[in-house]
Amino acid sequence: MHLDGSCYCGAVRFSVEAYAPVPFMRCYCSICRKTAGGGGYAINLGARADTLKVTGKRHIGLFHAVIDGEESSGERRFCKKCGSALWVSDPSWPDLVHPFASAIDTPLPEAPSSVHIRLGSKAAWVQP
């Protein structure tokens, strides 16, 4: 499925071909919760990295989380102007990119189910 996305202020726009727009992958890890998840999780979609096209690249920031004292290889992209979370990728899996559903402008299909990951990290107030 072709997906178009953008940040809140419009400085960054992107498109990508999703191999898995559903089911929604709800990630409860502290990194996703803090950087992209107002509901206590972020919804990550699956797409092919070789199809990612971006405009406004100069406005994109890169964040590497620190896990157990070491910098993660995961690369979280965000808009430096408005702070919108855009996508996450990892050089360990160069064929994949995971856009955040919150950045997608294309109407997504209704998800028949959700995959819940990193539940051990969820906030106590979140009820999956």
C-alpha positions as YAML, in Angstrom:
chain: A
units: angstrom
residues:
- id: 1
  name: MET
  ca: [0.00, 0.00, 0.00]
- id: 2
  name: HIS
  ca: [1.33, 3.45, -0.90]
- id: 3
  name: LEU
  ca: [1.55, 5.76, 2.12]
- id: 4
  name: ASP
  ca: [2.10, 9.51, 2.20]
- id: 5
  name: GLY
  ca: [3.18, 11.13, 5.45]
- id: 6
  name: SER
  ca: [4.28, 14.43, 6.88]
- id: 7
  name: CYS
  ca: [5.20, 16.22, 10.06]
- id: 8
  name: TYR
  ca: [2.83, 18.61, 11.83]
- id: 9
  name: CYS
  ca: [4.32, 21.81, 10.36]
- id: 10
  name: GLY
  ca: [4.69, 20.42, 6.82]
- id: 11
  name: ALA
  ca: [8.46, 20.97, 6.59]
- id: 12
  name: VAL
  ca: [8.98, 17.22, 6.00]
- id: 13
  name: ARG
  ca: [6.95, 15.06, 3.65]
- id: 14
  name: PHE
  ca: [7.57, 11.45, 2.73]
- id: 15
  name: SER
  ca: [6.12, 8.51, 0.86]
- id: 16
  name: VAL
  ca: [6.76, 4.81, 1.21]
- id: 17
  name: GLU
  ca: [5.34, 1.45, 0.12]
- id: 18
  name: ALA
  ca: [3.99, -0.45, 3.12]
- id: 19
  name: TYR
  ca: [4.08, -4.22, 3.07]
- id: 20
  name: ALA
  ca: [2.22, -4.27, 6.40]
- id: 21
  name: PRO
  ca: [-0.07, -1.29, 6.97]
- id: 22
  name: VAL
  ca: [-2.05, -3.60, 9.27]
- id: 23
  name: PRO
  ca: [-2.11, -5.16, 11.80]
- id: 24
  name: PHE
  ca: [-0.95, -2.19, 13.79]
- id: 25
  name: MET
  ca: [2.20, -2.94, 15.79]
- id: 26
  name: ARG
  ca: [1.72, -1.15, 19.11]
- id: 27
  name: CYS
  ca: [5.08, -0.72, 20.81]
- id: 28
  name: TYR
  ca: [5.06, 0.00, 24.56]
- id: 29
  name: CYS
  ca: [8.84, 0.38, 25.03]
- id: 30
  name: SER
  ca: [9.90, 3.49, 26.90]
- id: 31
  name: ILE
  ca: [11.54, 4.92, 23.77]
- id: 32
  name: CYS
  ca: [8.39, 4.70, 21.62]
- id: 33
  name: ARG
  ca: [6.21, 5.87, 24.52]
- id: 34
  name: LYS
  ca: [8.35, 8.93, 25.16]
- id: 35
  name: THR
  ca: [9.11, 9.93, 21.56]
- id: 36
  name: ALA
  ca: [5.90, 9.06, 19.70]
- id: 37
  name: GLY
  ca: [3.25, 7.59, 21.92]
- id: 38
  name: GLY
  ca: [0.68, 9.79, 23.62]
- id: 39
  name: GLY
  ca: [-1.51, 6.76, 24.30]
- id: 40
  name: GLY
  ca: [1.29, 4.93, 26.08]
- id: 41
  name: TYR
  ca: [2.51, 3.28, 22.88]
- id: 42
  name: ALA
  ca: [3.52, 4.14, 19.33]
- id: 43
  name: ILE
  ca: [1.93, 2.49, 16.32]
- id: 44
  name: ASN
  ca: [4.67, 1.32, 13.96]
- id: 45
  name: LEU
  ca: [3.86, 0.25, 10.40]
- id: 46
  name: GLY
  ca: [6.00, -1.95, 8.18]
- id: 47
  name: ALA
  ca: [7.39, -0.62, 4.89]
- id: 48
  name: ARG
  ca: [10.17, -1.20, 2.38]
- id: 49
  name: ALA
  ca: [13.15, 1.11, 2.94]
- id: 50
  name: ASP
  ca: [14.06, 1.22, -0.76]
- id: 51
  name: THR
  ca: [10.74, 2.97, -1.51]
- id: 52
  name: LEU
  ca: [11.17, 5.81, 0.99]
- id: 53
  name: LYS
  ca: [11.12, 9.22, -0.71]
- id: 54
  name: VAL
  ca: [11.58, 12.36, 1.39]
- id: 55
  name: THR
  ca: [11.31, 16.10, 0.85]
- id: 56
  name: GLY
  ca: [12.53, 18.57, 3.46]
- id: 57
  name: LYS
  ca: [15.50, 16.41, 4.49]
- id: 58
  name: ARG
  ca: [17.29, 19.41, 6.01]
- id: 59
  name: HIS
  ca: [14.57, 19.55, 8.66]
- id: 60
  name: ILE
  ca: [15.02, 15.93, 9.76]
- id: 61
  name: GLY
  ca: [16.73, 15.11, 13.03]
- id: 62
  name: LEU
  ca: [18.16, 11.74, 14.04]
- id: 63
  name: PHE
  ca: [17.91, 10.26, 17.52]
- id: 64
  name: HIS
  ca: [19.71, 7.16, 18.84]
- id: 65
  name: ALA
  ca: [18.35, 5.99, 22.18]
- id: 66
  name: VAL
  ca: [20.73, 4.75, 24.87]
- id: 67
  name: ILE
  ca: [19.85, 1.25, 26.06]
- id: 68
  name: ASP
  ca: [21.72, -0.28, 29.00]
- id: 69
  name: GLY
  ca: [24.41, 2.40, 28.66]
- id: 70
  name: GLU
  ca: [25.01, 1.80, 24.94]
- id: 71
  name: GLU
  ca: [23.78, 3.77, 21.96]
- id: 72
  name: SER
  ca: [21.12, 1.84, 20.04]
- id: 73
  name: SER
  ca: [21.58, 1.22, 16.33]
- id: 74
  name: GLY
  ca: [17.91, 2.16, 15.86]
- id: 75
  name: GLU
  ca: [17.56, 5.46, 14.02]
- id: 76
  name: ARG
  ca: [14.51, 7.53, 14.95]
- id: 77
  name: ARG
  ca: [13.76, 10.35, 12.55]
- id: 78
  name: PHE
  ca: [11.82, 13.44, 13.59]
- id: 79
  name: CYS
  ca: [11.14, 16.97, 12.34]
- id: 80
  name: LYS
  ca: [13.58, 19.45, 13.88]
- id: 81
  name: LYS
  ca: [11.06, 22.29, 13.44]
- id: 82
  name: CYS
  ca: [7.96, 20.82, 15.12]
- id: 83
  name: GLY
  ca: [9.22, 17.65, 16.83]
- id: 84
  name: SER
  ca: [6.90, 15.21, 15.02]
- id: 85
  name: ALA
  ca: [8.06, 11.60, 15.11]
- id: 86
  name: LEU
  ca: [8.31, 10.30, 11.52]
- id: 87
  name: TRP
  ca: [9.84, 6.83, 11.29]
- id: 88
  name: VAL
  ca: [12.32, 4.42, 12.82]
- id: 89
  name: SER
  ca: [14.80, 2.21, 11.02]
- id: 90
  name: ASP
  ca: [17.87, 0.18, 11.92]
- id: 91
  name: PRO
  ca: [20.94, -0.51, 9.76]
- id: 92
  name: SER
  ca: [20.82, -4.09, 11.08]
- id: 93
  name: TRP
  ca: [17.68, -4.53, 8.92]
- id: 94
  name: PRO
  ca: [18.41, -2.25, 5.93]
- id: 95
  name: ASP
  ca: [15.39, -3.39, 3.92]
- id: 96
  name: LEU
  ca: [12.88, -2.16, 6.52]
- id: 97
  name: VAL
  ca: [11.53, 1.19, 7.66]
- id: 98
  name: HIS
  ca: [8.77, 1.66, 10.23]
- id: 99
  name: PRO
  ca: [6.78, 4.86, 9.77]
- id: 100
  name: PHE
  ca: [4.77, 5.98, 12.76]
- id: 101
  name: ALA
  ca: [1.05, 5.80, 12.02]
- id: 102
  name: SER
  ca: [0.70, 9.24, 13.61]
- id: 103
  name: ALA
  ca: [2.71, 10.75, 10.71]
- id: 104
  name: ILE
  ca: [0.68, 9.09, 7.94]
- id: 105
  name: ASP
  ca: [-1.72, 11.27, 5.94]
- id: 106
  name: THR
  ca: [-3.09, 8.49, 3.73]
- id: 107
  name: PRO
  ca: [-6.27, 6.93, 5.17]
- id: 108
  name: LEU
  ca: [-5.18, 3.65, 6.73]
- id: 109
  name: PRO
  ca: [-7.37, 0.56, 6.55]
- id: 110
  name: GLU
  ca: [-9.19, -0.46, 9.69]
- id: 111
  name: ALA
  ca: [-6.90, -2.86, 11.48]
- id: 112
  name: PRO
  ca: [-8.54, -6.23, 12.17]
- id: 113
  name: SER
  ca: [-6.09, -6.69, 15.03]
- id: 114
  name: SER
  ca: [-3.07, -5.18, 16.75]
- id: 115
  name: VAL
  ca: [0.22, -6.74, 17.69]
- id: 116
  name: HIS
  ca: [1.32, -5.62, 21.15]
- id: 117
  name: ILE
  ca: [5.09, -5.61, 21.70]
- id: 118
  name: ARG
  ca: [7.33, -4.71, 24.63]
- id: 119
  name: LEU
  ca: [4.48, -5.04, 27.12]
- id: 120
  name: GLY
  ca: [7.01, -5.45, 29.93]
- id: 121
  name: SER
  ca: [7.92, -1.79, 29.42]
- id: 122
  name: LYS
  ca: [4.39, -0.38, 29.37]
- id: 123
  name: ALA
  ca: [3.33, 2.35, 31.74]
- id: 124
  name: ALA
  ca: [1.16, 1.16, 34.64]
- id: 125
  name: TRP
  ca: [-1.77, 3.34, 33.52]
- id: 126
  name: VAL
  ca: [-1.95, 1.75, 30.03]
- id: 127
  name: GLN
  ca: [-4.51, -1.01, 29.49]
- id: 128
  name: PRO
  ca: [-3.71, -2.87, 26.22]
...
